[in-house]
Structures are given as structure tokens and as C-alpha cells.
Amino acid sequence: MKWKSPYLVEPHEKLRLAHRETSGLSNSPFVSKSGVHTPETAAPVLVKHRDRLAKLQEVLYASQTHSVLIVLQGMDTAGKDGTISHIFSGINPQGCDVASFKVPTPLEARHDFLWRVHEKTPPRGQIVIFNRSHYEDVLSPRVHKLIDGKTVKTRLDQINAFEESLHDNGTLILKFFLHISHDEQTRRLQARIDDPEKHWKLSDADFKERQFWPQYQDAYEEAISRTSRKHAPWFVIPANHKWYRNLAISEILVEGMKSLKLEYPKPTMDASKIKL
Amino acid sequence: MKWKSPYLVEPHEKLRLAHRETSGLSNSPFVSKSGVHTPETAAPVLVKHRDRLAKLQEVLYASQTHSVLIVLQGMDTAGKDGTISHIFSGINPQGCDVASFKVPTPLEARHDFLWRVHEKTPPRGQIVIFNRSHYEDVLSPRVHKLIDGKTVKTRLDQINAFEESLHDNGTLILKFFLHISHDEQTRRLQARIDDPEKHWKLSDADFKERQFWPQYQDAYEEAISRTSRKHAPWFVIPANHKWYRNLAISEILVEGMKSLKLEYPKPTMDASKIKL
């Protein structure tokens, strides 16, 4: 499909994250078209998107012709969990799964890096959200120099082939990088520190990884530039404002699912001949 | 825990489905205590239950000490899908999965009947809803005389041992039989026949299985009587009225999850020592 979103990374574009907005409020299609510029003015639009998503999910489930794979990536605190709970609460849980990819188990580590990912891809009729994904395998190992640049390129090629195959088998793939500024991450971590109820969420690792911010931004730029394709586009979503992030992502989901032109299946029996 | 629900099947009780209500409106704790007797008066209570469930799910997910397994069984059209979409929309899909058990695959059929079921049980922190379950293996094969009474009893013993083991490892198990009358099934099937938009849902098999209604009721009575235990109780829910069914089930879920006395985990690091 032809995307009109300003957040799309065009195929073969050389992404520069520093040139991409984290706030979204200047030059936004929502602000200019619909006058949406605050959480309050965004709320009814988000409700509309959620209702549409719920309806599209119903037809997706009934038709069993396509599946939807949503990839969420971003720096720590970028809002992956919040995106899931805000946009997908309201969808029938029967048709929507979330797969989180943590440190690989010993068995997973003995397989190629796409093995455990393939297992979690959506069957026809289903939406699956990847909370982190196969892209982690070209980020953290890269930043910490556990793999070299050649291995990164090889993996990115493998990812392209893998995603193209999923697409050709009926999967709509939409990938979102939740783009926050370094300052915003500072604010969010400080908010966790200031709130004793959120202390259980704090971990040493988050603060250590934060020191590698520039290296991660570089790794993301390469990964996204090389894997944003027509069959599996990346969107760099301004994510400093949670409400704006939810609005922008849900709109792209609605547009993407509408483009599948889903239809309820034909009856398998003649209802007029049934006697109860 | 000590259940006050009138829909509980007491351990070792000999269940008679004919003596259990399908409407729920006479002798209901909701009607007598809260004056709830219509969909309109039930709506705010259901919203309250859903909000509580959403909060309980959050602590469940954070604490990682327990898991919740919900088993939904019932005759065709009893409302298993509707229960899931009405009660669990609103819950964060990250913490809630649905497992549907259809005809076993060739590989599944080569395993014991609990193999594929065990794989789908909830890890700590998670709610999993079984839309049909291991109980199917003592229902349809029984009704169609593919297994004898001795095999049924053996399987029910195995189910008890399996569920007790899950319970002892931290899983809250709640099992619901959605109890509709034969007349109500007739009405629901007729409604599908009358609505061309629902014809795709019609299948020959539903109408064939309907002829075995009494045999299924017998099979359910035996299965439920033998497997309603303190560690894994069955509830026979009046399900002719969808709003009443949703109310009754969601109340039991809230009570059950409250009884776990879930708490947010302790912090793993000292927040006062963090410098950003």
C-alpha cells in the first residue's frame, strides 16, 4: 500500500534519528488536519481508532485469510508496554497475542536467532504484537561488540528474507520504533525513582545500558534503514508524548488493516435448508 | 478459599444439571443484594468488575508469584466466545492469553491427551483462558462411544492429579460450565439462521451434535462431579442471559484473584542511590 504517514521510513532511505521528531507536535498531520494538540482533544480520536481496530480484528478473525504482526522497539522507558495496554485493551484477547523476547533460553541460544521468533508469528486470523523482537539480535550484541559489522549485515539480510516470506504468506507486518529523546528518558527514570510504588521496576541493567545511548541510536539507524521495506515498513513514532504516540500508532494500524480489504467468509451451508 | 457462590459445585457433590438454573434470575444473589435484574442495572456492576480485574491482573503480572487458569466449557452457542470478549476486553493483552483446543493435530494425537494442554498453561504472572479444554477428551469421545466408562474415569483421575499439581505450583484454577437450556440453544441457532451476516458461522457439525444433547449433559455431570475440587472448583453458571452470565463469572474471577493476596514485588535496588 501507499503510506501517507510522515513517520514512514522509505525503503532504502538512510535514516537519521536526530532529524526525526520525538515530540510530534510541530508539523503533525493530526494537529493541522483535526486540531488535535492535547491529550483531551486526542481522546475521542483514540476511542474511534480503538473501535475501528476492534471491528477490523473481528473480520480478520472470521476471514482467516491474513494475519497481522506488529513489532515494537525502542530504548528503555520508550513506552512499549504502555502502547500495548493503551491501544490493544478493548480488542478481543482471543484474536490478539503478545510475544515478549527476553534473554534466550539455553535451547533457544542453540538455534538460529529467528527460530524462537518464527514460532511466535501470528497464524491467519490473529494479531500478534512483538514486545521487542528479532531486532534485538542486531542491537545489544552490536553495541557491546559481541558480533561484528559483517554479522549484523548478514542478520539484517536474513531478517529481510524472513519478513518477505511472512508477507508473501499473508502477514501484514508493521514495525514501530518508539522515538524518545534522551532528556525524556531521564525524566521517565527520575519519575520511577521518585515514586516508591515503581521502585520494583528499577533494575541496574537499565541504568548501565543508558550509557550506550549513542551506540544504540547508531545500531537502530542501520537496522531500520536496511529493513524498512514495502512488505515490512518501519515507522519512527514521536513518543515523548504518550497520547501522541498512541494516536499515531493506532492510526497506522487502522490504515494498514483496512488495506487488507478483509471480508466475512461465505457460508458453508444453506441456512434455508436447516430445520431445528 | 471458602466460596459463597451459589453456582459452586461442592467437592464430591453429585451434580444434576436439570436442578441447576439456566436463567439465574430467581434466587440470585445479585438480584436480592444489589437490585440487579436487567442488563441496564447490571452494566455498572460489570464495569466495576472489569476495572478490578484489570487492576488485579497488573499486580499478578508484576508479582510473578501466581498464575490464573480459567476453563470455559459449555454446549454449542453457550457463549464461550462472548464471555471472553465481554469480560476480558479491557485487560492488558500482554498478561492474558486465550488457548482454543480444536481437533488434535496428528502429532498431538500421538501424545497423551494432557500434553498439548500442559504446554498452554499459564506461566507465573499470566492469565490464560481455555476456550474448551482437556475436558473435551471425556465428552465427545464418551458420547460417541469411542472410549468406555473405565477410560473416562481414568482420564478424570489424571485430570485431578494434573490440576492439583498446577495448583500446588501456584496456579489459581477456576472452571466454568456455561449452562443454557435446550430451548435457548434453539433460539440462538435460529437467530443465526435468520441473520445472513452470521451464516458463515453455521456448520453441519453443530446441528449433528445437538441431537446428542442428553448424552452430553450426562457426560458433563459425571466429569464435573468428579473434578470439582477445592484446588480446582467448577461453577455451573446460568447462561441463558448473557449479561447475567458475564456478571456471575466476573464476580467469581474477582473474588478468586483477590484471595491470592497479590502484592507488588520489593525493589531490587536502592532508588536513593541512583544518580542520573
Boltz contact constraints between the chains, C-beta under 6 A:
constraints:
  - contact:
      token1: [A, 84]
      token2: [B, 94]
      max_distance: 6.0
  - contact:
      token1: [A, 85]
      token2: [B, 92]
      max_distance: 6.0
  - contact:
      token1: [A, 88]
      token2: [B, 93]
      max_distance: 6.0
  - contact:
      token1: [A, 89]
      token2: [B, 90]
      max_distance: 6.0
  - contact:
      token1: [A, 90]
      token2: [B, 89]
      max_distance: 6.0
  - contact:
      token1: [A, 92]
      token2: [B, 85]
      max_distance: 6.0
  - contact:
      token1: [A, 93]
      token2: [B, 88]
      max_distance: 6.0
  - contact:
      token1: [A, 93]
      token2: [B, 93]
      max_distance: 6.0
  - contact:
      token1: [A, 93]
      token2: [B, 96]
      max_distance: 6.0
  - contact:
      token1: [A, 93]
      token2: [B, 98]
      max_distance: 6.0
  - contact:
      token1: [A, 94]
      token2: [B, 84]
      max_distance: 6.0
  - contact:
      token1: [A, 94]
      token2: [B, 98]
      max_distance: 6.0
  - contact:
      token1: [A, 96]
      token2: [B, 93]
      max_distance: 6.0
  - contact:
      token1: [A, 98]
      token2: [B, 93]
      max_distance: 6.0
  - contact:
      token1: [A, 98]
      token2: [B, 94]
      max_distance: 6.0
  - contact:
      token1: [A, 186]
      token2: [B, 276]
      max_distance: 6.0
  - contact:
      token1: [A, 189]
      token2: [B, 276]
      max_distance: 6.0
  - contact:
      token1: [A, 190]
      token2: [B, 276]
      max_distance: 6.0
  - contact:
      token1: [A, 193]
      token2: [B, 271]
      max_distance: 6.0
  - contact:
      token1: [A, 193]
      token2: [B, 274]
      max_distance: 6.0
  - contact:
      token1: [A, 199]
      token2: [B, 267]
      max_distance: 6.0
  - contact:
      token1: [A, 199]
      token2: [B, 271]
      max_distance: 6.0
  - contact:
      token1: [A, 200]
      token2: [B, 264]
      max_distance: 6.0
  - contact:
      token1: [A, 200]
      token2: [B, 265]
      max_distance: 6.0
  - contact:
      token1: [A, 200]
      token2: [B, 267]
      max_distance: 6.0
  - contact:
      token1: [A, 202]
      token2: [B, 269]
      max_distance: 6.0
  - contact:
      token1: [A, 204]
      token2: [B, 269]
      max_distance: 6.0
  - contact:
      token1: [A, 264]
      token2: [B, 200]
      max_distance: 6.0
  - contact:
      token1: [A, 265]
      token2: [B, 200]
      max_distance: 6.0
  - contact:
      token1: [A, 267]
      token2: [B, 199]
      max_distance: 6.0
  - contact:
      token1: [A, 267]
      token2: [B, 200]
      max_distance: 6.0
  - contact:
      token1: [A, 269]
      token2: [B, 202]
      max_distance: 6.0
  - contact:
      token1: [A, 269]
      token2: [B, 204]
      max_distance: 6.0
  - contact:
      token1: [A, 271]
      token2: [B, 193]
      max_distance: 6.0
  - contact:
      token1: [A, 271]
      token2: [B, 199]
      max_distance: 6.0
  - contact:
      token1: [A, 274]
      token2: [B, 193]
      max_distance: 6.0
  - contact:
      token1: [A, 276]
      token2: [B, 186]
      max_distance: 6.0
  - contact:
      token1: [A, 276]
      token2: [B, 189]
      max_distance: 6.0
  - contact:
      token1: [A, 276]
      token2: [B, 190]
      max_distance: 6.0
